[in-house]
Amino acid sequence: MKSLKLAAIIENLDRFISFVHTCSEECGFEGKRAMEIELAAEEALVNIFNYAYPDGEGQVEMQCALNDGKKFVIEIHDRGIPFDTLSRPDPDTTADIGDREIGGLGIYFIKKVADEVRYSRNDDTNILTIIFMA
Amino acid sequence: MDLNVKNEEKGTLVSVTGRMDAVSSPEFEKELGRLIGEGNVNFVIDLNGLDYISSSGLRSVLVTAKKLKGVKGQILLASLQAVVKEVFAISGFSTIIPIYESIEEAMTAL
């Protein structure tokens, strides 16, 4: 397992994405699937950057591992406010342009591109687990 | 992300290369806002060189499309790579923002 822990700020997005890119590449992912992994990682991270620490700064840790040779598992840990990203309703993807909400799509993308997404709160830590089958 | 702006006979052609993510997409929104402020209302966005887009990128396209709707303008997308096309499809944006196979087709449709 590899991990990267940095301040939960948008300025660190590129470093996290490079990290997940390298991990997925080492596990044999490429092309469209590799991009989907980056997409899920970005959406989860940006959510944490924006909402996890409303009263100041905190950290976020990303772990990547290949389990059983076929499951690429990304775990994202933060110690911000409890936030079950998965409990939010899906956006209306059929609404007309005037009625389209600006936002709400990120979590929906994670659910759509990943094979499995889980959320848990462990003591004071939010853990989001995103799984891609190789 | 790099933006290249070219004035064509029927409208403004904006070519986007690289990645539209949470860091770079505000720049797209800002530049398009500037062009709209200068009186340009008909846009073709060439996405042939765009390798990646996230919800932040889509959001900046949507904000631009809403601005253009207010001034009776148009934004047409052209030449999307497979992964970018997929993101547009998942979001349902494909049904609210016109997508064309080529720049020529989009320009003709303006």
gemmi code that builds the backbone of each chain (N, CA, C; Angstrom):
import gemmi

chains = {
    "A": [
        ("MET", (0.826, -1.202, 0.000), (0.000, 0.000, 0.000), (0.866, 1.259, 0.000)),
        ("LYS", (0.429, 2.239, -0.785), (1.137, 3.516, -0.804), (0.228, 4.588, -0.233)),
        ("SER", (0.817, 5.600, 0.356), (-0.052, 6.655, 0.856), (0.584, 8.033, 0.755)),
        ("LEU", (-0.279, 9.038, 0.697), (0.163, 10.433, 0.614), (-0.731, 11.253, 1.527)),
        ("LYS", (-0.107, 12.015, 2.414), (-0.877, 12.827, 3.361), (-0.429, 14.281, 3.246)),
        ("LEU", (-1.388, 15.144, 2.939), (-1.074, 16.561, 2.737), (-2.207, 17.421, 3.293)),
        ("ALA", (-1.960, 18.709, 3.374), (-3.005, 19.641, 3.795), (-4.167, 19.562, 2.811)),
        ("ALA", (-5.382, 19.672, 3.362), (-6.591, 19.558, 2.534), (-6.898, 20.888, 1.851)),
        ("ILE", (-6.051, 21.229, 0.898), (-6.244, 22.488, 0.167), (-6.115, 22.233, -1.338)),
        ("ILE", (-6.856, 23.023, -2.110), (-6.913, 22.833, -3.566), (-5.527, 22.880, -4.215)),
        ("GLU", (-4.608, 23.630, -3.609), (-3.248, 23.727, -4.152), (-2.550, 22.370, -4.191)),
        ("ASN", (-3.045, 21.408, -3.406), (-2.420, 20.082, -3.392), (-3.088, 19.083, -4.341)),
        ("LEU", (-4.093, 19.540, -5.067), (-4.808, 18.618, -5.954), (-3.863, 17.931, -6.948)),
        ("ASP", (-3.005, 18.718, -7.589), (-2.100, 18.147, -8.596), (-1.212, 17.044, -8.018)),
        ("ARG", (-0.732, 17.248, -6.794), (0.145, 16.227, -6.185), (-0.629, 14.941, -5.904)),
        ("PHE", (-1.851, 15.091, -5.423), (-2.673, 13.900, -5.166), (-2.996, 13.165, -6.476)),
        ("ILE", (-3.312, 13.926, -7.503), (-3.674, 13.293, -8.780), (-2.453, 12.600, -9.407)),
        ("SER", (-1.278, 13.226, -9.298), (-0.052, 12.564, -9.790), (0.175, 11.252, -9.039)),
        ("PHE", (-0.081, 11.298, -7.740), (0.098, 10.122, -6.890), (-0.834, 8.982, -7.329)),
        ("VAL", (-2.114, 9.313, -7.499), (-3.072, 8.258, -7.867), (-2.801, 7.773, -9.296)),
        ("HIS", (-2.344, 8.682, -10.138), (-1.994, 8.322, -11.521), (-0.850, 7.298, -11.534)),
        ("THR", (0.192, 7.590, -10.755), (1.339, 6.679, -10.679), (0.910, 5.311, -10.135)),
        ("CYS", (0.110, 5.322, -9.062), (-0.353, 4.061, -8.464), (-1.166, 3.235, -9.458)),
        ("SER", (-2.104, 3.894, -10.142), (-2.974, 3.130, -11.048), (-2.177, 2.605, -12.239)),
        ("GLU", (-1.194, 3.391, -12.664), (-0.327, 2.964, -13.777), (0.465, 1.719, -13.381)),
        ("GLU", (1.005, 1.741, -12.163), (1.767, 0.589, -11.669), (0.895, -0.659, -11.569)),
        ("CYS", (-0.391, -0.429, -11.354), (-1.320, -1.564, -11.255), (-1.887, -1.952, -12.621)),
        ("GLY", (-1.390, -1.329, -13.674), (-1.763, -1.735, -15.022), (-2.941, -1.014, -15.643)),
        ("PHE", (-3.435, 0.021, -14.979), (-4.555, 0.766, -15.563), (-4.039, 1.777, -16.577)),
        ("GLU", (-4.786, 1.929, -17.655), (-4.385, 2.918, -18.649), (-5.613, 3.469, -19.371)),
        ("GLY", (-5.394, 4.475, -20.182), (-6.454, 5.036, -21.022), (-7.664, 5.507, -20.233)),
        ("LYS", (-8.837, 5.131, -20.738), (-10.091, 5.627, -20.180), (-10.266, 5.228, -18.710)),
        ("ARG", (-9.908, 3.990, -18.392), (-10.072, 3.513, -17.013), (-9.190, 4.321, -16.049)),
        ("ALA", (-7.975, 4.635, -16.480), (-7.067, 5.431, -15.647), (-7.657, 6.827, -15.407)),
        ("MET", (-8.287, 7.371, -16.441), (-8.910, 8.694, -16.316), (-10.103, 8.650, -15.358)),
        ("GLU", (-10.844, 7.539, -15.399), (-11.990, 7.400, -14.486), (-11.522, 7.344, -13.035)),
        ("ILE", (-10.380, 6.698, -12.818), (-9.813, 6.632, -11.469), (-9.418, 8.040, -11.007)),
        ("GLU", (-8.791, 8.798, -11.902), (-8.411, 10.177, -11.553), (-9.639, 11.031, -11.281)),
        ("LEU", (-10.673, 10.796, -12.081), (-11.916, 11.557, -11.918), (-12.516, 11.307, -10.523)),
        ("ALA", (-12.626, 10.040, -10.146), (-13.193, 9.704, -8.832), (-12.349, 10.319, -7.716)),
        ("ALA", (-11.027, 10.236, -7.871), (-10.128, 10.785, -6.853), (-10.292, 12.299, -6.743)),
        ("GLU", (-10.332, 12.978, -7.892), (-10.471, 14.440, -7.850), (-11.786, 14.845, -7.185)),
        ("GLU", (-12.880, 14.199, -7.586), (-14.185, 14.593, -7.044), (-14.233, 14.405, -5.523)),
        ("ALA", (-13.681, 13.285, -5.055), (-13.686, 13.023, -3.612), (-12.824, 14.047, -2.873)),
        ("LEU", (-11.654, 14.335, -3.431), (-10.732, 15.269, -2.784), (-11.274, 16.689, -2.749)),
        ("VAL", (-11.801, 17.144, -3.878), (-12.297, 18.521, -3.960), (-13.423, 18.734, -2.946)),
        ("ASN", (-14.221, 17.691, -2.786), (-15.285, 17.735, -1.789), (-14.721, 17.957, -0.379)),
        ("ILE", (-13.667, 17.234, -0.089), (-13.022, 17.371, 1.228), (-12.370, 18.749, 1.363)),
        ("PHE", (-11.678, 19.192, 0.303), (-11.046, 20.523, 0.340), (-12.104, 21.595, 0.651)),
        ("ASN", (-13.268, 21.437, 0.034), (-14.299, 22.481, 0.142), (-15.111, 22.420, 1.437)),
        ("TYR", (-15.319, 21.201, 1.957), (-16.306, 21.091, 3.044), (-15.806, 20.482, 4.356)),
        ("ALA", (-14.704, 19.741, 4.330), (-14.347, 18.971, 5.525), (-13.940, 19.835, 6.717)),
        ("TYR", (-13.232, 20.908, 6.414), (-12.699, 21.725, 7.512), (-13.188, 23.174, 7.422)),
        ("PRO", (-14.451, 23.409, 7.770), (-14.996, 24.763, 7.622), (-14.332, 25.782, 8.556)),
        ("ASP", (-13.759, 25.306, 9.652), (-13.200, 26.257, 10.625), (-11.680, 26.362, 10.595)),
        ("GLY", (-11.066, 25.874, 9.538), (-9.616, 25.985, 9.517), (-9.009, 24.912, 8.638)),
        ("GLU", (-7.750, 24.641, 8.900), (-7.048, 23.696, 8.045), (-7.000, 22.307, 8.637)),
        ("GLY", (-6.934, 21.334, 7.768), (-6.779, 19.962, 8.210), (-6.037, 19.193, 7.145)),
        ("GLN", (-5.896, 17.906, 7.385), (-5.163, 17.103, 6.413), (-6.045, 16.056, 5.777)),
        ("VAL", (-5.569, 15.557, 4.659), (-6.257, 14.460, 4.006), (-5.196, 13.447, 3.586)),
        ("GLU", (-5.532, 12.182, 3.779), (-4.593, 11.122, 3.412), (-5.232, 10.228, 2.364)),
        ("MET", (-4.468, 9.946, 1.334), (-4.958, 9.055, 0.291), (-4.083, 7.806, 0.259)),
        ("GLN", (-4.746, 6.650, 0.268), (-4.015, 5.387, 0.194), (-4.462, 4.638, -1.055)),
        ("CYS", (-3.507, 4.026, -1.718), (-3.836, 3.217, -2.895), (-3.241, 1.827, -2.726)),
        ("ALA", (-3.993, 0.814, -3.105), (-3.473, -0.548, -3.027), (-4.167, -1.430, -4.054)),
        ("LEU", (-3.468, -2.448, -4.481), (-4.074, -3.443, -5.358), (-4.300, -4.695, -4.512)),
        ("ASN", (-5.570, -5.049, -4.294), (-5.878, -6.213, -3.454), (-6.243, -7.416, -4.311)),
        ("ASP", (-5.772, -8.566, -3.901), (-6.035, -9.839, -4.603), (-5.659, -9.756, -6.081)),
        ("GLY", (-4.787, -8.831, -6.420), (-4.349, -8.703, -7.809), (-5.409, -8.186, -8.758)),
        ("LYS", (-6.593, -7.856, -8.248), (-7.629, -7.414, -9.170), (-8.493, -6.258, -8.670)),
        ("LYS", (-8.345, -5.894, -7.416), (-9.149, -4.785, -6.894), (-8.243, -3.593, -6.588)),
        ("PHE", (-8.438, -2.499, -7.329), (-7.671, -1.291, -7.047), (-8.482, -0.473, -6.046)),
        ("VAL", (-7.911, -0.323, -4.855), (-8.655, 0.305, -3.767), (-8.041, 1.653, -3.389)),
        ("ILE", (-8.858, 2.695, -3.441), (-8.426, 4.018, -2.990), (-9.159, 4.303, -1.687)),
        ("GLU", (-8.399, 4.630, -0.649), (-9.032, 5.041, 0.604), (-8.653, 6.476, 0.891)),
        ("ILE", (-9.645, 7.285, 1.223), (-9.369, 8.687, 1.523), (-9.837, 8.978, 2.948)),
        ("HIS", (-8.891, 9.438, 3.758), (-9.176, 9.700, 5.166), (-9.092, 11.202, 5.456)),
        ("ASP", (-10.090, 11.716, 6.170), (-9.952, 13.081, 6.680), (-10.562, 13.124, 8.074)),
        ("ARG", (-10.136, 14.105, 8.851), (-10.654, 14.214, 10.216), (-11.550, 15.436, 10.349)),
        ("GLY", (-12.231, 15.749, 9.251), (-13.138, 16.891, 9.249), (-14.508, 16.525, 9.787)),
        ("ILE", (-15.473, 17.382, 9.503), (-16.826, 17.142, 9.992), (-17.374, 15.844, 9.379)),
        ("PRO", (-18.196, 15.120, 10.139), (-18.758, 13.879, 9.592), (-19.541, 14.191, 8.322)),
        ("PHE", (-19.215, 13.512, 7.253), (-19.884, 13.826, 6.000), (-19.990, 12.572, 5.150)),
        ("ASP", (-21.175, 11.994, 5.157), (-21.394, 10.818, 4.329), (-21.772, 11.279, 2.926)),
        ("THR", (-20.743, 11.356, 2.099), (-20.937, 11.854, 0.735), (-21.991, 11.052, -0.021)),
        ("LEU", (-22.085, 9.761, 0.324), (-22.958, 8.890, -0.452), (-24.435, 9.065, -0.119)),
        ("SER", (-24.712, 9.748, 0.992), (-26.113, 9.891, 1.398), (-26.827, 10.983, 0.609)),
        ("ARG", (-26.054, 11.785, -0.117), (-26.681, 12.860, -0.894), (-27.461, 12.295, -2.078)),
        ("PRO", (-28.630, 12.876, -2.356), (-29.395, 12.368, -3.509), (-28.661, 12.667, -4.821)),
        ("ASP", (-28.878, 11.829, -5.810), (-28.262, 12.066, -7.118), (-28.885, 13.304, -7.753)),
        ("PRO", (-28.084, 14.049, -8.535), (-28.645, 15.224, -9.197), (-29.605, 14.808, -10.317)),
        ("ASP", (-30.485, 15.716, -10.691), (-31.375, 15.455, -11.815), (-30.600, 15.701, -13.107)),
        ("THR", (-30.231, 14.610, -13.782), (-29.408, 14.764, -14.989), (-30.257, 14.961, -16.239)),
        ("THR", (-31.550, 15.174, -16.045), (-32.401, 15.391, -17.221), (-32.967, 16.818, -17.260)),
        ("ALA", (-32.651, 17.620, -16.222), (-33.204, 18.973, -16.157), (-32.721, 19.842, -17.315)),
        ("ASP", (-33.530, 20.802, -17.685), (-33.192, 21.747, -18.747), (-32.071, 22.677, -18.263)),
        ("ILE", (-31.420, 23.327, -19.202), (-30.254, 24.151, -18.879), (-30.534, 25.202, -17.802)),
        ("GLY", (-31.710, 25.832, -17.874), (-32.045, 26.877, -16.916), (-32.209, 26.348, -15.500)),
        ("ASP", (-32.572, 25.062, -15.383), (-32.843, 24.481, -14.074), (-31.663, 23.683, -13.528)),
        ("ARG", (-30.598, 23.604, -14.308), (-29.468, 22.789, -13.875), (-28.763, 23.411, -12.687)),
        ("GLU", (-28.559, 22.591, -11.672), (-27.822, 23.050, -10.511), (-26.347, 23.128, -10.864)),
        ("ILE", (-25.696, 24.178, -10.359), (-24.254, 24.251, -10.506), (-23.687, 23.453, -9.336)),
        ("GLY", (-23.316, 22.262, -9.585), (-22.763, 21.453, -8.499), (-23.556, 20.174, -8.289)),
        ("GLY", (-23.115, 19.365, -7.348), (-23.818, 18.132, -7.040), (-23.456, 16.957, -7.939)),
        ("LEU", (-22.640, 17.226, -8.946), (-22.319, 16.164, -9.897), (-21.141, 15.292, -9.480)),
        ("GLY", (-20.246, 15.862, -8.682), (-18.997, 15.166, -8.356), (-19.190, 13.797, -7.746)),
        ("ILE", (-20.009, 13.730, -6.689), (-20.257, 12.470, -5.985), (-20.927, 11.467, -6.938)),
        ("TYR", (-21.834, 12.001, -7.744), (-22.543, 11.176, -8.718), (-21.549, 10.521, -9.686)),
        ("PHE", (-20.536, 11.279, -10.104), (-19.501, 10.730, -10.993), (-18.756, 9.578, -10.323)),
        ("ILE", (-18.426, 9.761, -9.043), (-17.695, 8.697, -8.336), (-18.529, 7.414, -8.379)),
        ("LYS", (-19.817, 7.544, -8.047), (-20.697, 6.365, -8.023), (-20.797, 5.721, -9.403)),
        ("LYS", (-20.804, 6.555, -10.432), (-20.975, 6.048, -11.794), (-19.737, 5.327, -12.331)),
        ("VAL", (-18.543, 5.866, -12.057), (-17.349, 5.271, -12.683), (-16.724, 4.150, -11.853)),
        ("ALA", (-16.934, 4.174, -10.522), (-16.302, 3.153, -9.682), (-17.176, 1.903, -9.619)),
        ("ASP", (-16.546, 0.780, -9.267), (-17.321, -0.456, -9.131), (-17.981, -0.546, -7.763)),
        ("GLU", (-17.363, 0.105, -6.782), (-17.927, 0.076, -5.437), (-17.457, 1.318, -4.675)),
        ("VAL", (-18.347, 1.929, -3.902), (-17.982, 3.084, -3.074), (-18.576, 2.874, -1.691)),
        ("ARG", (-17.755, 3.073, -0.665), (-18.245, 2.904, 0.708), (-17.813, 4.087, 1.560)),
        ("TYR", (-18.669, 4.453, 2.512), (-18.291, 5.492, 3.454), (-18.380, 4.928, 4.864)),
        ("SER", (-17.406, 5.290, 5.709), (-17.554, 4.966, 7.127), (-16.934, 6.068, 7.968)),
        ("ARG", (-17.409, 6.168, 9.193), (-16.868, 7.140, 10.145), (-16.259, 6.320, 11.260)),
        ("ASN", (-14.953, 6.475, 11.429), (-14.248, 5.690, 12.417), (-13.645, 6.639, 13.454)),
        ("ASP", (-14.188, 6.640, 14.667), (-13.826, 7.643, 15.674), (-14.026, 9.036, 15.080)),
        ("ASP", (-12.938, 9.752, 14.837), (-13.105, 11.116, 14.315), (-12.693, 11.211, 12.844)),
        ("THR", (-12.689, 10.078, 12.155), (-12.185, 10.069, 10.782), (-13.253, 9.632, 9.770)),
        ("ASN", (-13.374, 10.414, 8.711), (-14.206, 10.010, 7.572), (-13.360, 9.123, 6.673)),
        ("ILE", (-13.892, 7.988, 6.289), (-13.150, 7.111, 5.374), (-14.018, 6.826, 4.149)),
        ("LEU", (-13.519, 7.250, 3.014), (-14.221, 6.970, 1.768), (-13.393, 5.938, 1.001)),
        ("THR", (-14.010, 4.834, 0.665), (-13.316, 3.753, -0.039), (-13.904, 3.630, -1.445)),
        ("ILE", (-13.037, 3.732, -2.420), (-13.481, 3.667, -3.816), (-12.757, 2.506, -4.481)),
        ("ILE", (-13.520, 1.599, -5.066), (-12.908, 0.382, -5.623), (-13.135, 0.271, -7.136)),
        ("PHE", (-12.056, -0.023, -7.820), (-12.115, -0.275, -9.273), (-11.629, -1.692, -9.532)),
        ("MET", (-12.396, -2.464, -10.266), (-11.959, -3.809, -10.607), (-11.036, -3.738, -11.832)),
        ("ALA", (-9.924, -4.460, -11.745), (-8.971, -4.448, -12.858), (-9.551, -5.232, -14.028)),
    ],
    "B": [
        ("MET", (-3.905, 23.376, -18.587), (-4.883, 23.700, -19.620), (-4.447, 24.926, -20.411)),
        ("ASP", (-4.566, 24.827, -21.723), (-4.272, 25.978, -22.578), (-5.490, 26.322, -23.418)),
        ("LEU", (-5.684, 27.616, -23.601), (-6.802, 28.078, -24.420), (-6.264, 28.865, -25.603)),
        ("ASN", (-6.834, 28.562, -26.756), (-6.435, 29.285, -27.954), (-7.695, 29.869, -28.598)),
        ("VAL", (-7.709, 31.177, -28.753), (-8.920, 31.827, -29.256), (-8.710, 32.337, -30.671)),
        ("LYS", (-9.671, 32.001, -31.553), (-9.562, 32.428, -32.946), (-10.917, 32.960, -33.411)),
        ("ASN", (-10.914, 34.130, -34.014), (-12.177, 34.651, -34.529), (-12.414, 34.126, -35.923)),
        ("GLU", (-13.527, 33.415, -36.077), (-13.898, 32.878, -37.381), (-15.080, 33.696, -37.896)),
        ("GLU", (-15.410, 33.449, -39.150), (-16.483, 34.209, -39.797), (-17.804, 34.164, -39.005)),
        ("LYS", (-18.170, 32.947, -38.563), (-19.480, 32.805, -37.917), (-19.450, 32.884, -36.392)),
        ("GLY", (-18.271, 32.937, -35.844), (-18.213, 32.986, -34.380), (-16.786, 32.832, -33.875)),
        ("THR", (-16.678, 32.573, -32.586), (-15.364, 32.468, -31.951), (-15.034, 30.998, -31.712)),
        ("LEU", (-13.860, 30.600, -32.165), (-13.406, 29.227, -31.955), (-12.415, 29.220, -30.791)),
        ("VAL", (-12.767, 28.463, -29.745), (-11.862, 28.353, -28.601), (-11.370, 26.909, -28.519)),
        ("SER", (-10.065, 26.708, -28.679), (-9.501, 25.363, -28.582), (-8.923, 25.159, -27.188)),
        ("VAL", (-9.353, 24.077, -26.543), (-8.904, 23.787, -25.186), (-7.990, 22.567, -25.231)),
        ("THR", (-6.805, 22.683, -24.646), (-5.920, 21.515, -24.575), (-5.509, 21.270, -23.131)),
        ("GLY", (-5.258, 19.991, -22.820), (-4.815, 19.641, -21.469), (-5.944, 19.104, -20.622)),
        ("ARG", (-6.063, 19.638, -19.413), (-7.035, 19.116, -18.449), (-7.907, 20.226, -17.891)),
        ("MET", (-9.197, 19.955, -17.804), (-10.101, 20.892, -17.136), (-10.486, 20.293, -15.796)),
        ("ASP", (-9.760, 20.677, -14.755), (-10.050, 20.161, -13.422), (-10.383, 21.318, -12.484)),
        ("ALA", (-10.441, 21.009, -11.190), (-10.865, 22.024, -10.217), (-9.888, 23.200, -10.155)),
        ("VAL", (-8.631, 22.945, -10.549), (-7.638, 24.021, -10.509), (-7.706, 24.875, -11.773)),
        ("SER", (-7.833, 24.219, -12.914), (-7.722, 24.963, -14.173), (-9.038, 25.513, -14.718)),
        ("SER", (-10.160, 24.876, -14.406), (-11.389, 25.293, -15.092), (-11.884, 26.711, -14.787)),
        ("PRO", (-11.590, 27.269, -13.586), (-11.991, 28.675, -13.394), (-11.398, 29.602, -14.459)),
        ("GLU", (-10.239, 29.210, -14.968), (-9.585, 30.015, -16.000), (-10.406, 30.018, -17.300)),
        ("PHE", (-11.000, 28.858, -17.618), (-11.863, 28.755, -18.798), (-13.059, 29.690, -18.638)),
        ("GLU", (-13.676, 29.589, -17.441), (-14.862, 30.394, -17.161), (-14.547, 31.897, -17.265)),
        ("LYS", (-13.394, 32.259, -16.741), (-12.977, 33.664, -16.736), (-12.724, 34.178, -18.157)),
        ("GLU", (-12.000, 33.380, -18.939), (-11.664, 33.792, -20.305), (-12.922, 33.881, -21.175)),
        ("LEU", (-13.809, 32.901, -21.037), (-15.055, 32.946, -21.816), (-15.915, 34.127, -21.363)),
        ("GLY", (-15.904, 34.391, -20.057), (-16.641, 35.544, -19.530), (-16.118, 36.842, -20.129)),
        ("ARG", (-14.808, 36.902, -20.262), (-14.168, 38.084, -20.846), (-14.586, 38.245, -22.310)),
        ("LEU", (-14.563, 37.139, -23.051), (-14.929, 37.184, -24.475), (-16.398, 37.580, -24.652)),
        ("ILE", (-17.250, 37.075, -23.770), (-18.680, 37.423, -23.831), (-18.840, 38.915, -23.524)),
        ("GLY", (-18.068, 39.381, -22.539), (-18.097, 40.805, -22.171), (-17.697, 41.710, -23.322)),
        ("GLU", (-16.854, 41.179, -24.208), (-16.408, 41.958, -25.379), (-17.435, 41.905, -26.509)),
        ("GLY", (-18.509, 41.169, -26.288), (-19.577, 41.139, -27.285), (-19.622, 39.894, -28.145)),
        ("ASN", (-18.742, 38.924, -27.868), (-18.811, 37.653, -28.609), (-19.919, 36.799, -28.004)),
        ("VAL", (-20.796, 36.270, -28.861), (-21.888, 35.462, -28.302), (-22.005, 34.069, -28.926)),
        ("ASN", (-21.328, 33.845, -30.034), (-21.415, 32.538, -30.687), (-20.070, 31.817, -30.613)),
        ("PHE", (-20.076, 30.686, -29.896), (-18.826, 29.984, -29.653), (-18.857, 28.529, -30.119)),
        ("VAL", (-17.746, 28.114, -30.719), (-17.494, 26.689, -30.911), (-16.278, 26.369, -30.046)),
        ("ILE", (-16.426, 25.346, -29.189), (-15.325, 24.954, -28.313), (-14.727, 23.659, -28.868)),
        ("ASP", (-13.505, 23.753, -29.328), (-12.795, 22.593, -29.883), (-12.127, 21.836, -28.733)),
        ("LEU", (-12.605, 20.612, -28.460), (-12.078, 19.849, -27.320), (-11.185, 18.680, -27.759)),
        ("ASN", (-10.730, 18.739, -28.987), (-9.881, 17.662, -29.511), (-8.649, 17.415, -28.632)),
        ("GLY", (-8.095, 18.485, -28.071), (-6.878, 18.357, -27.262), (-7.152, 18.234, -25.772)),
        ("LEU", (-8.430, 18.089, -25.400), (-8.761, 17.976, -23.971), (-8.727, 16.505, -23.543)),
        ("ASP", (-7.806, 16.194, -22.630), (-7.600, 14.802, -22.219), (-8.480, 14.394, -21.049)),
        ("TYR", (-8.966, 15.389, -20.305), (-9.625, 15.067, -19.031), (-10.545, 16.200, -18.626)),
        ("ILE", (-11.721, 15.849, -18.097), (-12.609, 16.872, -17.538), (-13.292, 16.305, -16.301)),
        ("SER", (-13.416, 17.125, -15.264), (-14.117, 16.702, -14.045), (-15.382, 17.530, -13.904)),
        ("SER", (-16.090, 17.350, -12.790), (-17.334, 18.107, -12.599), (-17.054, 19.608, -12.547)),
        ("SER", (-15.862, 19.982, -12.090), (-15.514, 21.417, -12.077), (-15.458, 21.980, -13.493)),
        ("GLY", (-14.914, 21.193, -14.407), (-14.855, 21.603, -15.807), (-16.253, 21.738, -16.399)),
        ("LEU", (-17.097, 20.750, -16.091), (-18.481, 20.796, -16.589), (-19.203, 22.015, -16.045)),
        ("ARG", (-18.931, 22.291, -14.774), (-19.565, 23.431, -14.122), (-19.200, 24.728, -14.846)),
        ("SER", (-17.940, 24.855, -15.240), (-17.527, 26.092, -15.914), (-18.148, 26.189, -17.309)),
        ("VAL", (-18.363, 25.037, -17.950), (-19.055, 25.046, -19.257), (-20.520, 25.441, -19.050)),
        ("LEU", (-21.123, 24.907, -17.987), (-22.531, 25.210, -17.709), (-22.735, 26.693, -17.371)),
        ("VAL", (-21.837, 27.230, -16.554), (-21.922, 28.655, -16.190), (-21.853, 29.505, -17.456)),
        ("THR", (-20.930, 29.133, -18.360), (-20.780, 29.863, -19.622), (-22.037, 29.739, -20.482)),
        ("ALA", (-22.580, 28.527, -20.549), (-23.788, 28.307, -21.357), (-24.958, 29.117, -20.816)),
        ("LYS", (-25.049, 29.213, -19.488), (-26.138, 29.994, -18.885), (-25.987, 31.478, -19.202)),
        ("LYS", (-24.743, 31.960, -19.134), (-24.476, 33.367, -19.478), (-24.898, 33.635, -20.918)),
        ("LEU", (-24.538, 32.701, -21.808), (-24.827, 32.888, -23.233), (-26.319, 32.814, -23.526)),
        ("LYS", (-27.021, 31.998, -22.732), (-28.461, 31.897, -22.920), (-29.102, 33.267, -22.654)),
        ("GLY", (-28.549, 33.971, -21.673), (-29.074, 35.283, -21.300), (-28.874, 36.348, -22.371)),
        ("VAL", (-27.889, 36.138, -23.250), (-27.637, 37.129, -24.316), (-27.961, 36.538, -25.697)),
        ("LYS", (-28.757, 35.487, -25.676), (-29.169, 34.808, -26.913), (-27.970, 34.327, -27.733)),
        ("GLY", (-26.971, 33.865, -27.037), (-25.793, 33.337, -27.714), (-25.827, 31.818, -27.771)),
        ("GLN", (-24.746, 31.241, -28.275), (-24.679, 29.783, -28.411), (-23.303, 29.280, -28.032)),
        ("ILE", (-23.264, 28.080, -27.447), (-21.982, 27.406, -27.231), (-22.126, 25.983, -27.750)),
        ("LEU", (-21.311, 25.639, -28.736), (-21.341, 24.304, -29.319), (-19.988, 23.645, -29.073)),
        ("LEU", (-20.024, 22.369, -28.713), (-18.780, 21.650, -28.448), (-18.444, 20.755, -29.632)),
        ("ALA", (-17.157, 20.631, -29.913), (-16.773, 19.811, -31.058), (-15.578, 18.925, -30.734)),
        ("SER", (-15.560, 17.765, -31.379), (-14.372, 16.918, -31.415), (-13.929, 16.403, -30.034)),
        ("LEU", (-14.864, 15.793, -29.291), (-14.551, 15.320, -27.942), (-13.853, 13.962, -27.943)),
        ("GLN", (-12.859, 13.805, -27.075), (-12.228, 12.495, -26.884), (-13.203, 11.601, -26.112)),
        ("ALA", (-13.000, 10.274, -26.232), (-13.952, 9.299, -25.662), (-14.231, 9.524, -24.177)),
        ("VAL", (-13.183, 9.750, -23.398), (-13.370, 9.856, -21.952), (-14.119, 11.144, -21.583)),
        ("VAL", (-13.869, 12.201, -22.333), (-14.566, 13.478, -22.102), (-16.037, 13.334, -22.501)),
        ("LYS", (-16.240, 12.642, -23.615), (-17.600, 12.398, -24.091), (-18.394, 11.611, -23.045)),
        ("GLU", (-17.728, 10.651, -22.403), (-18.387, 9.836, -21.384), (-18.850, 10.692, -20.198)),
        ("VAL", (-17.974, 11.621, -19.770), (-18.326, 12.486, -18.644), (-19.540, 13.358, -18.999)),
        ("PHE", (-19.567, 13.863, -20.224), (-20.721, 14.651, -20.665), (-21.986, 13.785, -20.690)),
        ("ALA", (-21.822, 12.537, -21.112), (-22.972, 11.640, -21.192), (-23.516, 11.307, -19.798)),
        ("ILE", (-22.627, 10.970, -18.868), (-23.048, 10.612, -17.503), (-23.808, 11.768, -16.861)),
        ("SER", (-23.321, 12.980, -17.087), (-23.909, 14.155, -16.436), (-25.239, 14.557, -17.052)),
        ("GLY", (-25.503, 14.041, -18.244), (-26.706, 14.449, -18.950), (-26.509, 15.763, -19.703)),
        ("PHE", (-25.304, 16.328, -19.627), (-25.025, 17.597, -20.308), (-25.111, 17.458, -21.825)),
        ("SER", (-24.907, 16.219, -22.301), (-24.970, 15.985, -23.746), (-26.319, 16.388, -24.314)),
        ("THR", (-27.352, 16.363, -23.457), (-28.679, 16.691, -23.961), (-28.983, 18.186, -23.882)),
        ("ILE", (-28.176, 18.942, -23.119), (-28.453, 20.385, -23.015), (-27.419, 21.256, -23.730)),
        ("ILE", (-26.262, 20.696, -24.018), (-25.247, 21.447, -24.762), (-24.914, 20.655, -26.024)),
        ("PRO", (-25.131, 21.266, -27.185), (-24.932, 20.516, -28.434), (-23.474, 20.082, -28.644)),
        ("ILE", (-23.317, 18.829, -29.059), (-21.986, 18.259, -29.289), (-21.880, 17.800, -30.741)),
        ("TYR", (-20.809, 18.190, -31.406), (-20.597, 17.823, -32.815), (-19.307, 17.032, -32.965)),
        ("GLU", (-19.285, 16.203, -34.007), (-18.115, 15.362, -34.249), (-16.899, 16.178, -34.667)),
        ("SER", (-17.143, 17.235, -35.447), (-16.004, 18.014, -35.950), (-16.258, 19.512, -35.800)),
        ("ILE", (-15.180, 20.274, -35.852), (-15.268, 21.737, -35.766), (-16.090, 22.258, -36.946)),
        ("GLU", (-15.863, 21.665, -38.129), (-16.568, 22.105, -39.337), (-18.085, 21.973, -39.156)),
        ("GLU", (-18.497, 20.808, -38.634), (-19.937, 20.590, -38.427), (-20.508, 21.596, -37.444)),
        ("ALA", (-19.760, 21.871, -36.370), (-20.237, 22.811, -35.356), (-20.328, 24.220, -35.943)),
        ("MET", (-19.307, 24.604, -36.708), (-19.304, 25.938, -37.327), (-20.498, 26.106, -38.280)),
        ("THR", (-20.791, 25.061, -39.020), (-21.924, 25.103, -39.946), (-23.233, 25.289, -39.171)),
        ("ALA", (-23.287, 24.660, -37.984), (-24.522, 24.706, -37.187), (-24.722, 26.031, -36.442)),
        ("LEU", (-23.675, 26.826, -36.332), (-23.776, 28.103, -35.580), (-24.825, 29.026, -36.189)),
    ],
}
model = gemmi.Model(1)
for chain_id, residues in chains.items():
    chain = gemmi.Chain(chain_id)
    for i, (resn, *xyz) in enumerate(residues, 1):
        res = gemmi.Residue()
        res.name, res.seqid = resn, gemmi.SeqId(i, " ")
        for name, pos in zip(("N", "CA", "C"), xyz):
            atom = gemmi.Atom()
            atom.name, atom.element = name, gemmi.Element(name[0])
            atom.pos, atom.b_iso = gemmi.Position(*pos), 0.0
            res.add_atom(atom)
        chain.add_residue(res)
    model.add_chain(chain)
structure = gemmi.Structure()
structure.add_model(model)
structure.setup_entities()
